[in-house]
Each structure stands twice: as C-alpha cells, then as structure tokens.
Amino acid sequence: MPIMIVFRRTLNTIIMLFSARLRPLQAVAFVIIVLFFGMIAGCSSTDLSGTAEAQEARAFTAQNTQALDFNNPGSAMMLESVIADNDFFMTGENHSVALNEDVNFLLLQYFHQRAGIKYCVPEFSFAFCEFINLYLDQGDETMLRALYDQFRGTAAYHKEGFEFWRKLRAYNQSLAPAQRIRVVGTDIEHQHYTALRYLRTILPATPAPASISDALQGLTMLFATNFTSAQLLQRCQALRASIDAHRAVYQQYMGSNFFNLDFLVDNLIQTIDVYSRSGDDFNRVRDNYMYSNFIRIYPTLPKGKMYGEWGRNHIYQTRANDNILWNGSVLATAVNSPVRGRMISIAYIYQNCSLMNRDNGSAQRFDDYSSPEKALDSFIAASLTPLRRILCVCRLLCVANRRLADTCCG
C-alpha cells in the first residue's frame, strides 16, 4: 500500500504526513515532513503539545492526504518547491533501522530525476566511496563484500545497506553514462584497512622514484600487518613530510591520482586524531574534519547538485543543546561554504520501531516519538534554529536492519 501524505502550508511552514503499509515484517510507516523557509525559535525543551497551534495542526493533518509510493519516486512531488533554490539535500536517520534505506533510495531517485543531482554524498569515508564508484562501474560484488566485511561490529554492517549499493548500480546502469550518479565521501577513514587497500589500488604499476619510495612503501606495507594506531600515525606523518618535500615528484608519479593520495594521507591522520578523543569532543572534531574535507573535495568536482543520507545529528543546521557545531550547520551557514543558504536537511523520528544491535545482530526496541502530538511539537521547538531546512518526522512501525551473513549476497 502507498504512503499517505498530508500537506499543509502556513506562511513559512509545510507539513506532510505519510502513513504506509510496507512489505511484510516492516508493517506500518507514518511520516511527517515540516519545511521551514525562515527562522524559528531556538533550542528548547518546551512541550507545545497542548497549544492551539498543535491542536489545529492535528485537525488539519487528519483531513488532508494524498498518496506517496516507494515504487514511484515521482510521488515525492511535495518536495518540488525546494529544488530550484537548493544544491544539497541532506537526510538524517537513526542508524540500524531497516526502513532507512528504502527512504534513502526513494529520495535519491527523486532528487536525481527532479533536481538533477550528480552526486550522492553519504556518511562514509573517502576511500570507501571511491571503492563504491569502482563497484558502480564494474559490478564486482567480491569487492563490495570485502568493503562490508570491514564494517563488522558497526552500525553499517547490515544487508539493507549492502542492497542499497546494488540498487544504485542497477539504477545507474539504466542511465546514460553522463547521467549516472557518482558517490563522494567526506567522512574520516574509520576503516583503516579499507583506506590502505585503496591506497594500494591507486599506486602506479611502475616502481616509485628512489626519493619517495621508502615513504610510500612504509605506509602501504602496513596493510599486511596487525598494526597499531601509533604505527599508522608515524607512517602517515612520514609520508606527509615526504609529499611536502617532494611534491613535484609525487605529482608526476601519481598523475591524476595525486589528489587522492594527498587527501587520503591527511584523512588518515585526522582519523587517528578523532579516535584519540571521547564524548562530545569526538563528534566536535570529527564534524569539523568532515566539513574541511567537503571544502577540499568540492572544487575538484564538476558542478552539480548533491544528495546524501547521514546520521541525524550531522544534518542539523545550527548548534544543538550539546554545543557541537555539526557538519550540516557549517555547510548551511559558513561564509566559505559553497552550499551556504542552499541546503535542505530532512530528519527522521521513529515510533514503535526496532533497530539492530551492532554486537549480535538482534533487534532491540527503539522509540523516540512515543507520543505523536507531544513529540512532534517538542521536536520542532527543540530542533535547532535553522535558516533553511526540512524536518521530516517519521513515525515508523518497522523492523531492525538485518546483519550481513556469510550467505547474504546470493
């Protein structure tokens, strides 16, 4: 059955309410989208559920619906009004919920077909996304499985994510080469072995000049060892110093892959820095690096609009109560951001749901939308003071992600 949408517009707000019956085991989904074109109140935990505005909104949404179908990307036409004035469409989910990837693929197709996006910019590392681009071109599922093997024990190790890339490859193959979506990674290199494997793939087949050979081999040889973070940092710093001292030699030797080498070494150093921190400092430093990575990569890309699904915190467009300057907030507001004032954020909230336990793959209850009226109103009041964003509140009765098994790939 299709998702149902409720559409409302008052001054600077659009509210859309979806409810749906999905495939077996995913049961019922219920989604609300709120689109803000101006400033709203700042961070607050105020409960607005008993206000006249909340009552009026509920009465309206109960009477106004239209259909949205996961199998028809064009049914997301309620987002048409945000396309022309925006260049980056970010969605934000809670990890490990199975429905996320259905929504992700629907919106990816919609923004590709209606906004003409060229790039998928997800919450993944540079090296991972470069490998994904190779998979999209070549269809080598052995490589895709090797990438996902590195996710064991993390929230990314699930069948739905694996299948998302399969679906994207099939979608890309249906398009003319010039229309195909490219994947761009701006996160740090969480999976060190994936980064080192990628480095080995971009090195030329010919031996490196003597002046740079030791530094290159010092890092690439770690791939076959059980190295420590301290060893990785030492080798990365040595290669960084070598690149700085012999830049012209590296440029000639690496050719078109010089940027990738130069970027990857810095990103590995940044990764080790982030993982030396804890608590809010981990997220604060990580998101700062994600933004600086975006700024560094963006000028190397042919101009084009972008779409990407991230963890919900990363798409916020102003500081949250935790005082972290999330990646989305800098992208949307920083003076040097190429998408400043031209970014939309879409966030999901869940009810009566379950998510995957990353340790054992079991499902555990997850519900951050326990009272539909109270949660919606309070979330709007507490959700960061955006300059321009969409808030998508998803009330979901769905299942957790399915952890990848050895036989998952068919």
Secondary structure by P-SEA (a helix, b strand, c coil): cbbbbbbbbcccbbbbbbbbbccccccbbbbbbbbbcccccccccccccccaaaaaaaaaaacbbbbbbccccccccccccccccccbbbbbbcccccaaaaaaaaaaaaaaaccccccccccccaaaaaaaaaaaacccaaaaaaaaaaacccccccaaaaaaaaaaaaaaaacccccbbbbbbccccccaaaaaaaaaaaccccccccccaaaaaaaaacccccccaaaaaaaaaaaaaaaaacaaaaaaaaccaaaaaaaaaaaaaaaaaaaaccaaaaaaaaaaaaaaaaaaacccccccccccccccccccccccccccccaaaaaaccccccccccbbbbbbbbccbbbbcccccbbbbbbccccaaaaaaaaaaacccccbbbbbbbbccccccccccccccc
